[in-house]
Amino acid sequence: MVIPMKGLSKLEAIMWSIALPGFSQLLLKNYWKGTILVILEFIINAASHFNKAIMLSFLGDIDEAIKVVNFQWLLFYPCLYMFAMWDAYNTAMETEDEYAFLPFVFCAYFVTVGVFYSTKLELFGVLLGPVFLPIVFLIPGIISGEIVKRSIIFYKKQKQA
C-alpha cells in the first residue's frame, strides 16, 4: 500500500472520518478545519440526541429512538459527515480526481432523505428508524454518485475522441 506524502492513505482518511468527523483533518495537520469539524460534530450530535438514538436503536427500541431524536438538528449530520469524509479523502489523494466528490455528495443527499423517511418507511415490514434507515440509504447514494461520476468521465472521453 502506498501512503501519500500528505501522511494518510485514502482508506485511512475515510476510516478516521467514519470514527469521528474531523479526526482525519487533525491527523493531516489541518488543525483549524479538524477542530471546527469535531466541534460541529459534537454540537449536532448533542443537540440531535443522536447518541441516545444510536443506543436505543441497537437495543431494538426504534420507537423510542424516534421519540428522542431532534430531527431539526439531525438533518445537519449527513452533510457534515459526508463533507468531512470527502475532505479527508480529497486531501489524502495522490493525484487529482475532479469528480471524486460525487459519491460523497450523493450519499449526503440520500442519507438526508433516509432521515426524512426514517419515521415512516419500513423495509420488509421493519421500521429501521433514524439510525439504520439512513445507513441503508448510503447504498443508493454511493451507486448513484458512482454512476454520475463514471458517466461524466465517459462523456468527456467520448467528446475528446
N, C-alpha and C positions, 0 to 999 in steps of 0.2 A: 504494500500500500504506500502510495506517495503522499507525503504530508506537504502541503503547500508552504511557501515561505512565510505566509501570514500566521502560521502556528497551529492551525486546526485543519483536519480533513473536513470535507463536506459532511460526511456521516457524523463525525464528532460534533460538528457545529449544530446539526439538526438534533442529535440526541440530547445535547445540553440544553437546547432551546425547548425541547419537549419537557425536560425536567423542570425548568423554570425560565420563562421569557426573560432575557437579559443576561443569563449566565454565559452564553457563548460570546456575547459582546464584551463582557468583563474578561473572559479568557483571551480574547483577541486584543485586549488592551484598549478597547473603546469604552473607557470608564464612564464618560458622561452619558453616552447613549445607553450603556448597560444599566447604569444606576437609574436612569429615567424609566426604562422598561421594567426593571424589578419593582420600583415604586408604584408604577401604574398597575402592574400585576397584583400587587398587594392591595391596593385601593379597590380595584374592580372585584377581586376575589372576596375581600371582606364585605364590601357593600352589597354584593350579589348573594352572599351566604353560600357561595359555591362549594366550599369545603364540606359544609354540613350536608349539602345536596349530594355530593360525591359519597360521603359516608352512608347516608340513608339509601342511596341507590345501590351501593354494593351490599347493603344489608337486605335488599329486596323491598324496601318501603318506598316505592316510586311515588305514591300519592302524597306522602309526607314530604318527599324531596320537592315535588311540585309546589306544595304549600309554602315551604321555607324559602324558595328562591325568589330573589328580586329580579324579575326579568328585564326591567329597565336598565339595570346595571349589567346583567349577564350578557346582553346583546353587544356590549363593547368587547367582550372577551375573545370571540373568534378572530376579529380583525387584529387585535393586539397580538394574539398568539401567532397567527399566521405571518404577520409583519415581522415579528421577532425571529421566526424561523427563516423566512426569506432573507432577511438582512444578514443573519449569521451564515447562511448558505452562500449568499452572494459575496460576502466578504472572504469566505474561505475558498471560493472558486479560483482555480489556477488560470483559467482562460475565460474570456468574456463570453457569456451566453445571454444575448439581449432578450431572449424570451423565457428565461428561467423563472421569472416571476409569475407566469401564467398559472401553473398548477397551484401555487400558493394563494393567488387571488381568487381562483375559482373555489378552492377549499374554504376560504373565508366567506364567500357568498353562500355556498351550500350549507356550511355549518350554521351560519346565521339563520337560514331557512329552517334547518333542523331544530334550532332553538324555538323559532316561531311555532312549529307544529308539535313540539315535544309534549304538550299537554293533551293533545287530541289524537295524534296519529298512532295507530297500532300496527305493528308488523307481525303477521301470523297470529293475530289475536292478542298480542302482548304490547302493553303500553311501556315503552322504553324510557320515557321521561327526559328531563333536561340534561342528563349526563350521557346516557348511552345512545339516544337517537342522534344528537349532533355528531357523535363519533361515527355512527353508521353513515351519516351524510358526507363524511370525508371521502368515501369511496367514489361516489359520482363526481365530487369536486376534483379529485385527482384525475379521474378518467377524462372529464370534460376539459380540464386545463391542458392535459397532455394532447388531446385531440386538436384543440385550437392551436397549441404551440406547434405541433407537427404539421398541421395544415398550413400555417403561415410560412414555416420553413420550406415546405414542399412548393407552395405557390411562388415564393421568392426564387427558388432554384429554377422552377419552370420559366419564370419571367426572364431570368438571366440567360437561359439556354437559347 
